[in-house]
């Protein structure tokens, strides 16, 4: 499924500056190849339409009469995990901050139904550590996110929406895209697309068997992860 046609126009990324890590992580990978779901011939929007019967009737009607349109959308969060070995990649206290996350309090807004089609996980360090800034936005303003560090690839990932488990504990090896040329770096799509319930907490969790150790001259405390959900959403025209 082609998730990215024009990366600069992705909802939630289009307003970001050119050197923003959230934008660069998606855009740079997209320039190489667009995402493909190998288990599906249908596009994400076609899959969404096939699954309309799962949605509330008012949403089905709004889509059928054109009040809502289907768009590709990426929800992302950058989380500084440092040397932690068990961390939630979105937090209940997280506010929308450009370049850090475009999800407010780890909830998709009320009445928006998004079909999750792909999950992307990248990791990286800022090019230079800032001397006085503590926010993730400032820490990662120069970060280059790429294929996850081997400690993450050897870990486990879980995704819950409210009390519902979307992705059970799985090996992070699914995010290892080395040798694959038909997908974005770190993008996993080999699962059945599922709807993200609006206004419900999204809880992505990462469990590592060993803490990250930065190379000489770098600060392990600044180690971070870029988490993204590639979705198709119904939005108002």
Secondary structure, DSSP 8 states (H G I E B T S, - for coil): ----S-GGGSBTTTTS-TT-HHHHHHHHHHHH-----TT-SS-HHHHHHHTGGGS-HHHHHHHHTTSEEEEEEEEEEEEE-TT-SEEESS-TT---BTTTBSSBTTB--TT--EEEEEEEEEEE--SS--SS--SHHHHTTT---BS--HHHHTSEEEEEETTEEEEEEEEGGGG--TT--SS-TTEE--S--EEE-TTSBEEEEEE-SS-----TTS-GGG-EEEEEEEEEEEEE-
